[in-house]
Amino acid sequence: MRIAVGQLFQETNTFSPLPTTLETFRSVFLHFGDELYTAYGDARVEVPAFFDVLRRAGAEPVPLLAANALASGPVTRAVFETLMGDLEARLTAAGHLDGVLLALHGAMSIEDEPDAEGEILERVAARVPPGTPIGVSLDLHGHVTRRMLRPNVFLVGYREYPHIDMYDTGVRVAETLLETLRGRLHPKMAIAKRAMIVSPSKARTVEDPLKSIVAVARQMEADGEILHASFFPVQPWLDLPGLGFGVLVCTDGDESRARRAAERLADLAWERRHEFDPDLVSLEDAIRVGLRESGTTVVADSGDAPSGGSAADNTSVLAALFAAGADRSERLTYLTLCDADAALQCAAAGVGSTLHLAVGHKVSRRDGAPLEVDARVMLISDGSFVMLDAGARGTRTEFGLTAVVAIGSLRVAIRSRPSFEWDTGTYTAFGLRLEEASLVFVKSPSHFKVSFAPRAARILLADTPGPTCPNMRHLQFRHVTRPLFPLDENAPPQFA
């Protein structure tokens, strides 16, 4: 069997100030053809899983393209056509193919087409013979549309949030494709949606309310009622029609059964909608607790999360720390800030130098102005490190030129690129020991807990501003289908 393998992965945030360009993809990775075999290193993610399953089965992988961009604004049509055109050309040149495996996100939006994955699947299906099965992995935060539910296409989402099962999801997709080609499975899908959005901070599969809802689905799988159920609580920073909580169910040849199961699971989520309100504290209270209590307090700066599309340059946390006198405390506080210009100035001055900087809001100018600080340069780095904690373990992260500076008792890792703050390497890779800090801020709504929880005396979720704001009621939606809970308290479960 010859199976094409590709990835076109981006999570759009329509509130993000960051445009998605070709460089946005290159800054994470952009690889072609045979480069895919070695491009991932030891990363435990979807495409390496595809390759491993195919090799064990004696199938021949046909690598296409692997493009991954950090969450940001809509993809330009020109960039999308560049990437999609290359993928289509490679499909055409591949000759005979028995199947296709794709790693997609599910929440990519193009500037002139909100449903990028729907378009991707249509165009891929047009390049292979009718009836060719296409297996697709999706992020749990995907905005899954009915357009994506095509004949001979099956979709499988991550089971876990935080995302610790990306490799396992790739295995499930590839094994399902092989079983389909052998005639042992006949995947049929159905999706059910509810008119609600939830904060990612409260949509963790390891905590209620989602944990117990997911448990019902896993029992349905264990009983043989369905092949698999994928929950899509969706990332809420998408101002698009039809945005809502989705449940996708796949069965072996029985679409009606899939539909009944999906509706049942979606109803369970709707019944517990009020329980999805996040447990947020004010930024001022979070700082007060961290400075007062013993041990290390880890605080989520959820509103400025680069993994969700922020520029990671908001100075709200830094300003609040100054107001609370944290820079004059006997105990240390760690935080990060993305500011390529400031990092460059620090590098030019050199380690040990003290200089005056205007930091922050170089990209998110509409949200604030730079903050004036006097900082001593402690370390200069190229910003490259490999994640070691659970989830994307083995994935190389590039912060770009990075300077660690001291501002009194504050330690600020000023980097040049926004990137995932999932891993404790966000600090430890730059010489900052977590146990030495009273307060550690992480720009992530939830995934950071996997890595930071074992090192924390307590974890707090701060109600911070920005394009990844954790409080759904603070978002300024214009295009979502209304009524929509919790924006509209009395919203009905189904879209009108």
VEXMAR-83669 format. One record per residue (C-alpha): residue number from 1; residue in three letters; x, y, z. Coordinates in steps of 0.001 Angstrom, whole numbers. Each point is the difference from the previous one (the first is absolute). Layout:
   nugu   timi        px        py        pz
    NUM    ALA         X         Y         Z
...
***
This chain:
   nugu   timi        px        py        pz
      1    MET         0         0         0
      2    ARG      1148      3539      -805
      3    ILE     -1268      2630      2442
      4    ALA       529      3747      -414
      5    VAL       914      1852      3205
      6    GLY      -280      3744       572
      7    GLN      -610      2756      2530
      8    LEU     -1495      3478      -406
      9    PHE      -521      1293      3495
     10    GLN      -979      3409      1331
     11    GLU     -2417      1162      2690
     12    THR     -1564      3320      -914
     13    ASN      -869      2629      2594
     14    THR     -2095      2730     -1607
     15    PHE       812      2324      2935
     16    SER      3758      -415      -502
     17    PRO      2130      2983     -1104
     18    LEU      2409     -2391     -1757
     19    PRO      -388      -603     -3762
     20    THR       628     -3547     -1215
     21    THR      2659       111     -2686
     22    LEU      2348     -2525     -1537
     23    GLU      2551      1055      2598
     24    THR     -2512      -893      2728
     25    PHE       103     -3567     -1281
     26    ARG      3772       -12      -449
     27    SER       446      1170      3596
     28    VAL     -1478     -3320      1203
     29    PHE       702     -2290     -2940
     30    LEU      -488      -275     -3731
     31    HIS      1373     -3164     -1625
     32    PHE      -496     -1712     -3332
     33    GLY       119     -3565     -1305
     34    ASP      2657     -2254      1504
     35    GLU       913      2691      2541
     36    LEU     -3020     -1185      2001
     37    TYR      1764     -3232       984
     38    THR      2525      1814      2196
     39    ALA     -1569      3442       522
     40    TYR     -1771      -900      3242
     41    GLY      3023     -1392      1845
     42    ASP     -1233     -1848      3086
     43    ALA     -3267      1945       243
     44    ARG     -2981     -2089      1107
     45    VAL     -2551      1487     -2380
     46    GLU     -2330     -1106     -2784
     47    VAL      2130      -327     -3142
     48    PRO      2734     -2125      1630
     49    ALA     -2821     -2225      1269
     50    PHE     -1350      -341     -3555
     51    PHE      3424     -1082     -1213
     52    ASP       495     -2490      2850
     53    VAL     -3337     -1736      -608
     54    LEU       491      -176     -3755
     55    ARG      3495     -1416       320
     56    ARG     -1132     -2682      2446
     57    ALA     -2734      -972     -2450
     58    GLY      2407      -178     -2939
     59    ALA     -1773      2885     -1736
     60    GLU      1877      2622     -1993
     61    PRO      -329      3583      1268
     62    VAL       -48      2708     -2667
     63    PRO      1004      3238      1776
     64    LEU     -1610      3176     -1312
     65    LEU       403      3172      2048
     66    ALA       165       874      3707
     67    ALA      -970      3561       874
     68    ASN      -673      1160      3537
     69    ALA      -550      3556      1216
     70    LEU      -511      1390      3456
     71    ALA     -3539      1198       674
     72    SER      -551      3415     -1540
     73    GLY     -2408      1911     -2235
     74    PRO     -1658     -1346     -3163
     75    VAL      2284     -1455     -2662
     76    THR       296      2142     -3101
     77    ARG     -1403     -1525     -3179
     78    ALA      3401       354     -1689
     79    VAL      1784     -1951      2744
     80    PHE     -2699     -2658        69
     81    GLU       231      -446     -3766
     82    THR      3782      -299       200
     83    LEU      -227     -2820      2538
     84    MET     -3097     -1703     -1363
     85    GLY      1296       243     -3552
     86    ASP      3201     -1784       994
     87    LEU     -1943     -2722      1805
     88    GLU     -2305      -503     -3008
     89    ALA      2932      -165     -2404
     90    ARG      1664     -2677      2106
     91    LEU     -3240     -1988       164
     92    THR      -280       107     -3768
     93    ALA      3650      -978      -478
     94    ALA      -259     -2874      2471
     95    GLY     -1719     -2311     -2467
     96    HIS     -2102     -2825      1411
     97    LEU     -1073       545      3623
     98    ASP     -2107     -2296      2169
     99    GLY      -728      2580      2690
    100    VAL       900      3354      1518
    101    LEU       914       979      3574
    102    LEU      -212      3661      1002
    103    ALA       813      1802      3246
    104    LEU     -2227      3094       138
    105    HIS     -1036      2267      2840
    106    GLY     -3677       573      -711
    107    ALA       -96      3731       783
    108    MET      1926      1481     -2911
    109    SER     -1669      2921     -1718
    110    ILE      1012      1697     -3258
    111    GLU      -601      3711      -513
    112    ASP     -2708      -746     -2588
    113    GLU     -1126     -3439      1247
    114    PRO      -786      -721      3660
    115    ASP        39     -3791      -484
    116    ALA      3556      -718     -1142
    117    GLU       -98     -3696       907
    118    GLY     -3213      -430     -1986
    119    GLU      1775      1411     -3048
    120    ILE      3122     -2110       629
    121    LEU     -2019     -3218       101
    122    GLU     -1956       892     -3144
    123    ARG      3171       722     -1927
    124    VAL      1853     -3080      1233
    125    ALA     -2965     -2243      -856
    126    ALA       -19      1470     -3511
    127    ARG      3633     -1067      -521
    128    VAL      -455     -3683       830
    129    PRO     -2254     -2629     -1607
    130    PRO     -3624       -58      1228
    131    GLY      -390     -2194      3072
    132    THR      3580       474      1222
    133    PRO      -166       100      3822
    134    ILE      1402      3088      1724
    135    GLY       814      -144      3711
    136    VAL       353      3284      1870
    137    SER      1245       853      3487
    138    LEU     -1369      3166      1612
    139    ASP       742      2112      3038
    140    LEU     -2648      -181      2720
    141    HIS      -503      3752      -463
    142    GLY     -1014      -325     -3641
    143    HIS     -3063      1769     -1397
    144    VAL     -1422     -3041     -1790
    145    THR     -2544       742     -2727
    146    ARG     -2431     -2194     -1897
    147    ARG      1944       806     -3160
    148    MET      2899     -1983      1479
    149    LEU     -2155     -3131       278
    150    ARG       598     -1362     -3467
    151    PRO      -481     -3499     -1452
    152    ASN      3120     -2155       471
    153    VAL      1448      2470      2512
    154    PHE       209      -751      3702
    155    LEU      1087      2426      2723
    156    VAL      1564      -819      3364
    157    GLY       644      2666      2641
    158    TYR      2426        18      2893
    159    ARG     -1498     -1698      3042
    160    GLU      1848      2099      2537
    161    TYR       307      3624      1004
    162    PRO      2651       884       954
    163    HIS      1241     -1551     -3249
    164    ILE      2053     -2970      1150
    165    ASP     -1251     -2477     -2604
    166    MET       959      1482     -3365
    167    TYR      2110     -3046      -906
    168    ASP     -2725     -2383      1211
    169    THR     -2555      1831     -2133
    170    GLY      2230      -432     -3037
    171    VAL       202     -3725       742
    172    ARG     -3796      -293       223
    173    VAL      -491      1812     -3307
    174    ALA      2593     -2061     -1872
    175    GLU     -1219     -3319      1398
    176    THR     -3598       888      -868
    177    LEU      1065       818     -3561
    178    LEU      1776     -3331      -391
    179    GLU     -2980     -1922      1375
    180    THR     -2242      1875     -2421
    181    LEU      2224      -924     -2928
    182    ARG       -64     -3639      1115
    183    GLY     -3796        87       -42
    184    ARG      -337      -620      3720
    185    LEU     -1404      3446       852
    186    HIS     -2464      2311     -1721
    187    PRO       178      3318      1894
    188    LYS     -3174      2095       106
    189    MET      -118      3339      1817
    190    ALA     -2494      2412      1509
    191    ILE       447      3261      1882
    192    ALA     -2219      1661      2581
    193    LYS       487      3615      1061
    194    ARG     -1314      2090      2835
    195    ALA      -281      3789        92
    196    MET      2647       497      2664
    197    ILE      3660       921       271
    198    VAL      2211      -721      2976
    199    SER      3287      1355      1283
    200    PRO      2905     -2380      -708
    201    SER      1011       601      3613
    202    LYS     -3057     -1994      1075
    203    ALA      -192     -2536     -2839
    204    ARG      2675     -2391      1214
    205    THR      -726     -3684      -567
    206    VAL      1687      -861      3312
    207    GLU     -2471      2107      2012
    208    ASP     -3756       244       286
    209    PRO     -2299       870     -1583
    210    LEU      1611     -1289     -3211
    211    LYS      1730     -2950      1662
    212    SER     -3199     -1814       940
    213    ILE     -1637       771     -3374
    214    VAL      3003     -1458     -1805
    215    ALA      -218     -3072      2252
    216    VAL     -3463      -744     -1402
    217    ALA      1412        58     -3523
    218    ARG      2887     -2281       909
    219    GLN     -2474     -2505      1450
    220    MET     -1989       115     -3243
    221    GLU      3226      -829     -1837
    222    ALA       835     -2805      2425
    223    ASP     -3483     -1481      -445
    224    GLY       440       -59     -3778
    225    GLU     -2856      2438      -548
    226    ILE      2267      2395     -1917
    227    LEU      3529       -18     -1424
    228    HIS      1027      3295      1535
    229    ALA     -1359      3310      1269
    230    SER      1882      3277      -348
    231    PHE      -926      3028      2060
    232    PHE       529      3458     -1469
    233    PRO      -684      2612      2695
    234    VAL      1590      2300     -2615
    235    GLN      2443      2824       598
    236    PRO     -2302      2962       617
    237    TRP      2118      2768     -1546
    238    LEU     -1629      -488     -3391
    239    ASP     -2602      2551      -975
    240    LEU     -1675     -2249     -2582
    241    PRO     -3563     -1184      -684
    242    GLY      -853     -3421      1386
    243    LEU      2605       122      2775
    244    GLY     -1024     -2404      2744
    245    PHE       729     -3103      2059
    246    GLY       264     -3016     -2310
    247    VAL       -36     -3762       470
    248    LEU      1049     -2195     -2912
    249    VAL      -759     -3728        78
    250    CYS      1247     -2654     -2364
    251    THR     -1577     -3461      -301
    252    ASP       636     -3039     -2143
    253    GLY     -2448       484     -2832
    254    ASP     -2941      1429      1968
    255    GLU      -471      3746      -421
    256    SER     -3325        11      1889
    257    ARG      1650     -1508      3050
    258    ALA      2789      2561      -251
    259    ARG     -2563      2806       -97
    260    ARG     -1888     -1291      3060
    261    ALA      3203      -379      2004
    262    ALA      1263      3447      -985
    263    GLU     -3290      1633      1024
    264    ARG       -11     -1822      3332
    265    LEU      3537      1125       835
    266    ALA      -655      3566     -1140
    267    ASP     -3079       105      2241
    268    LEU      2159      -988      2987
    269    ALA      2290      2959      -678
    270    TRP     -2921      2396      -365
    271    GLU     -1592     -1166      3252
    272    ARG      3201       932      1850
    273    ARG       702      3235     -1865
    274    HIS        21      2141      3158
    275    GLU      2792     -2160      1441
    276    PHE      2365      1093     -2784
    277    ASP       456      3493      1475
    278    PRO      3744       333       738
    279    ASP      1300       486      3531
    280    LEU      1735      3327      -529
    281    VAL      1675      2348      2462
    282    SER       971      3603      -525
    283    LEU      3602       677      -975
    284    GLU       465      2040      3166
    285    ASP     -1240     -2863      2214
    286    ALA      2229     -2504     -1788
    287    ILE      3073      2170       657
    288    ARG     -1016       534      3624
    289    VAL      -301     -3746       597
    290    GLY      3308      -739     -1705
    291    LEU      1938      2551      2015
    292    ARG     -1620     -1000      3294
    293    GLU      -233     -3795       -95
    294    SER      2874     -2460       257
    295    GLY      1127     -2088     -2955
    296    THR      -261       841     -3687
    297    THR     -3280      1447     -1287
    298    VAL      -474      -567     -3735
    299    VAL     -2422      2436     -1645
    300    ALA     -1543      -333     -3448
    301    ASP       100      3226     -1992
    302    SER     -2738     -1496     -2171
    303    GLY      -901      3156     -1894
    304    ASP      3451       274     -1605
    305    ALA       538     -3636     -1006
    306    PRO      2069      -347     -3210
    307    SER     -1216     -3583      -431
    308    GLY     -3434      1537      -572
    309    GLY      1042      2887     -2241
    310    SER      1227      2834      2209
    311    ALA      3112      2050      -715
    312    ALA      1231      -831      3543
    313    ASP      1057      3635       453
    314    ASN     -2694      1281      2371
    315    THR      1452      1875      2982
    316    SER     -3019      -368      2307
    317    VAL      1779     -2529      2221
    318    LEU      3210      2014       173
    319    ALA     -1885      3196       870
    320    ALA     -1995     -1789      2709
    321    LEU      3209     -1426      1482
    322    PHE      1487      3491       239
    323    ALA     -3198      1295      1611
    324    ALA       160     -2798      2588
    325    GLY      3673       647       747
    326    ALA      1056     -3456     -1192
    327    ASP      3184      1468     -1463
    328    ARG       977      1022      3552
    329    SER      -910     -3319      1600
    330    GLU      2554     -2292      1600
    331    ARG     -1413     -2804     -2143
    332    LEU       367      -477     -3748
    333    THR     -2679       232     -2690
    334    TYR       354     -1438     -3527
    335    LEU     -1863      1135     -3096
    336    THR       488        99     -3750
    337    LEU      -508      2712     -2586
    338    CYS       339       -81     -3769
    339    ASP      1932      3014     -1274
    340    ALA      2552      -593     -2754
    341    ASP      1254      3587       117
    342    ALA       675      -114      3755
    343    ALA      1710     -3405      -304
    344    LEU      2273      1424     -2696
    345    GLN       893      3012      2165
    346    CYS       869     -2321      2885
    347    ALA      2193     -2148     -2218
    348    ALA      1817      3079     -1289
    349    ALA       613      1259      3547
    350    GLY      1233     -3391      1195
    351    VAL      -298     -2054      3183
    352    GLY       535      2093      3129
    353    SER     -1122      3240     -1629
    354    THR     -2790      2153      1372
    355    LEU     -2130      1870     -2502
    356    HIS     -3252      1891      -346
    357    LEU     -2626     -1807     -2077
    358    ALA     -3497       643     -1291
    359    VAL     -1523     -3494        51
    360    GLY     -3204     -1520     -1302
    361    HIS     -2860       876     -2344
    362    LYS      2194       209     -3069
    363    VAL     -2560     -2168     -1829
    364    SER     -3192       327      2064
    365    ARG        97      3803      -165
    366    ARG     -3766       369       246
    367    ASP        67     -1674      3445
    368    GLY      2557      2224      1719
    369    ALA      3283      1878      -117
    370    PRO      3549     -1188       777
    371    LEU      1134       131      3620
    372    GLU      3211      1811       975
    373    VAL      2375     -2110      2125
    374    ASP      3625      -107      1128
    375    ALA      1321     -3538      -383
    376    ARG      3246     -1888       592
    377    VAL       845     -2625     -2617
    378    MET       588     -3419      1570
    379    LEU        71     -2356     -3002
    380    ILE      -112        38     -3786
    381    SER     -1197     -3082     -1933
    382    ASP     -1062      -985     -3503
    383    GLY     -3306     -1055      1590
    384    SER        64     -3577     -1288
    385    PHE      -835     -2953      2246
    386    VAL     -1700     -3401      -116
    387    MET     -3165      -583      2016
    388    LEU       524     -2721      2603
    389    ASP     -3345       -80      1802
    390    ALA     -3095     -2017      -946
    391    GLY     -1967       994     -3079
    392    ALA      2247      1180     -2797
    393    ARG      3092     -1642      1524
    394    GLY      2891        -3     -2437
    395    THR     -1270      3034     -1920
    396    ARG      2538      2747      -583
    397    THR     -1229      3440      1016
    398    GLU      1415      3211     -1436
    399    PHE      -414      3189      2036
    400    GLY      2534      1826     -2178
    401    LEU      2620      2254      1550
    402    THR      -782        -5      3721
    403    ALA      1302      2146      2838
    404    VAL      -628      -676      3678
    405    VAL        24      3275      1906
    406    ALA      -270       942      3661
    407    ILE     -2236      2867      1052
    408    GLY       466       -46      3731
    409    SER     -1484     -3342      1129
    410    LEU     -1658      -581     -3354
    411    ARG      1541     -2319     -2579
    412    VAL     -1375       647     -3471
    413    ALA       765     -2322     -2905
    414    ILE      -244      2369     -2966
    415    ARG      -180     -2009     -3215
    416    SER      -393       877     -3658
    417    ARG     -2767     -2377     -1036
    418    PRO     -3308      -998      1568
    419    SER       -66     -3754       517
    420    PHE     -1489     -2745      2163
    421    GLU       405       436      3744
    422    TRP     -1014     -3586       722
    423    ASP      3315     -1229      1335
    424    THR      2030       861      3106
    425    GLY      2845       598     -2445
    426    THR     -1639      3398      -528
    427    TYR      2099       953      3042
    428    THR      2388     -2833       819
    429    ALA      1550        81     -3481
    430    PHE      1164      3530       857
    431    GLY      1476      -669      3414
    432    LEU     -3060       877      2106
    433    ARG      -702     -2618      2666
    434    LEU     -3712      -182       800
    435    GLU       512      -898      3658
    436    GLU      1803      3304       553
    437    ALA     -3044      2090      -957
    438    SER     -3012       949      2063
    439    LEU     -1982       940     -3120
    440    VAL       218     -1497     -3484
    441    PHE     -2203      1329     -2799
    442    VAL      -782     -2179     -3018
    443    LYS     -1739      1233     -3147
    444    SER     -2242     -3027      -467
    445    PRO     -3655      -677       860
    446    SER       362     -3623      1040
    447    HIS      2645     -2209     -1612
    448    PHE      2752      1361      2266
    449    LYS     -1529     -1860      2951
    450    VAL      1376     -3325     -1218
    451    SER      3553      1315       284
    452    PHE      -213      2562      2782
    453    ALA     -2404     -1666      2460
    454    PRO      2624     -2371      1467
    455    ARG      2200      3037       792
    456    ALA     -2773      2248      1371
    457    ALA     -1372       469      3486
    458    ARG     -3133      1372     -1661
    459    ILE     -1266      1001     -3446
    460    LEU     -2183      3046      -624
    461    LEU     -1752      1147     -3170
    462    ALA       161      3769      -312
    463    ASP     -2726      1929     -1802
    464    THR      2430      1804     -2304
    465    PRO      -839      1949     -3166
    466    GLY       970      -799     -3578
    467    PRO     -1056     -1925     -3107
    468    THR      -107     -3275      1978
    469    CYS     -2072      1425      2852
    470    PRO     -1281     -2881      2199
    471    ASN     -3276      1745       831
    472    MET     -2356      -633     -2917
    473    ARG     -2277      2865      1010
    474    HIS      2809      2509      -630
    475    LEU       473      -914     -3672
    476    GLN     -1445      2377     -2596
    477    PHE     -1712     -2348     -2445
    478    ARG     -1625      1309     -3173
    479    HIS      -458     -3016     -2271
    480    VAL      -793     -3035      2178
    481    THR     -3472     -1501      -272
    482    ARG     -2168      1368      2817
    483    PRO     -1415      -768      2454
    484    LEU      3119     -1681      1398
    485    PHE       662      -995      3601
    486    PRO      1456      1573      2162
    487    LEU      -238      3217     -2022
    488    ASP     -3754      -526        63
    489    GLU     -1060     -1566      3283
    490    ASN     -3321     -1303     -1342
    491    ALA      1401     -1454     -3228
    492    PRO     -1735     -3191     -1203
    493    PRO      2219     -3072      -500
    494    GLN      -378      -126     -3782
    495    PHE       991      2672     -2481
    496    ALA     -2938      1726     -1675
***
